[in-house]
Amino acid sequence: MDGQTAGLAGGIAGAVIGLMGGAIGTYFGIKNTGGPRERAFMIRLSILGWIGITAFLAFLFLVPMPWRAVPWIIYGPALMWFIRWGNSRQAHIRAEEHPEAITTGT
C-alpha cells in the first residue's frame, strides 16, 4: 500500500470513527434525559449542534486557503459558549421538571 492510499484509508476511518462517536454521544445525551421538556430541548440542541458543525466543516472545505483560519476564530469561542449555554439551560429545565432532585451538595 502506498502512502497516498494509506492516507486516504486513514482519513476515511477517522471520519467514520468521528461520526460514530458523535452519533453515540447524541443518542446517549438524548436517552439520559429526565423528562419530556428536557428530552425535547436535547433533541433541538443536538440538531443545532450537528448543523453548526456541518456548516463549519463545509466552510473549511469550500473556502480557499488564506481564509481557512477565519472560521476557527469564530468556531472555538462559539462552541464553548454553545456548550455552556446548553448545559446551563438543560440544568434549569431539569430543576423545573424535578425540583425534588436538587441536592445541596452534602
N, C-alpha and C positions, 0 to 999 in steps of 0.2 A: 504494500500500500504506500503510495507516495504521500508527500506532505500535504498536498492540496486536498486529497481525498480524506486523509485523517482529520484535517481541519474542518472540512465540511461535515464529516460524521460527528465530530465533537460539538460543532455548532448546533446541529440538529438534535443531538442527545441532550445538550444543555437546555435548549428551548423546550423540549418535551418535558424534561425534569422540572424546569421552572413553571411551566403551565400546570403540571400535575400538582406541584406544591401549592400554587395559587388556588387551584380548584379545591384541593383538600382543605386548605385554610378557610376558604369561603364557606364550604359545606359545614365544617365544624363551628365556625363563627355564627352561622345561622342556626344550626342544630342546638347549640348550647345556650339559647336564649331562654328567658324565664317567663315570657308571656307573649300574647299576640301583638301588642304595640311594639314591644322590643324586637320581636321577630320581623315585623313589617319594616321597622327602621333599619335593621341589619340588612334586609334584602335591598332596600333603596340605597344604603351606604355601599353595599357590595357592587351594585350596578354602577354607581357613580365612580367607584374606585377602578373597576375594570375599564370603564370608558376613558377615564383620565389617563391611566397607564397606557392604554392602547393608543390614545391620541399623542401622548408623549413619545412613544416608540415610533409611530408613523412620522411625526415631525422630525425625529432624529434621522430616519432613513430617507426622507424626502428633501431635506434642506441641504444645500451644498456645504462643503467642508468648513469654510471660515465661520459660518453661523451656527455650527453644531454645539458650541459652548453655551449659547443663549438659553436653550431650554433647561439646561442643568441649573442655571442661576435661578430660574423660576421654580423648577420641579422640586429641588431639595427643600426649601422653606415651605412651599405649598404642601408637600407630602407630610412634613412634620406638623403643620397646622391642621391638616385634614385628619390625621390620626388622633391628635389631642382633642380636637373638637368632637370627633366621633366617639371617642372613649368617654368624654365627659357627658355628652348627650345620652349615650347608652346607660351610663350610671344613673343619670337623672330619671330616665324612663323606668329603669329597674326599681329605683327607690319609690317612684309613684305607684308602680304596679304591685310591689311587695314591700310595704312600709315596715312590716314585721321582720324583714330580713336585714335591716340596717343594724350593724353592730357598732359598739362603742370602741372596739379595738382592744378590749380586755378579755 
